[in-house]
């Protein structure tokens, strides 16, 4: 704990020394020269933008963008498959409602139909007169 307090005191002293040194030099300069240096200097936000935001944006674009695009591609393909399945089910429903049902013939193999009256064979051939 003592190390942290000692480090904080030294940091505060160093910051105060830098600020007071700059203020002392600024007071010693003539007013015209001070205004000229202020007008020529860059803003603090320019340095923050150039040293923090731009590298962060470049890193995010180069490293995270491909991963995000890949995930979006997977999500979109899964969504597309689900839409196609839904479209197929809706088409089956529409065909069912219109009467285009697929009738499955059991071929008289179920015992119920055999009891009722005998099912007719599936491939019934009619005798055609020649």
Buried (B, 14 or more C-beta within 10 A) or exposed (E): EEEEEEEEEEEEEEEEEEEEEEEEEEEEEEEEEBEEEEEEEEEEEEEEEEEEEEEEEEEEEEEEEEEEEEEEEEEEEEEEEEEEEEEEEEEEEEEEEEEEEEEEEEEEEEEEBEEEEEBEEEEEEEEEEE
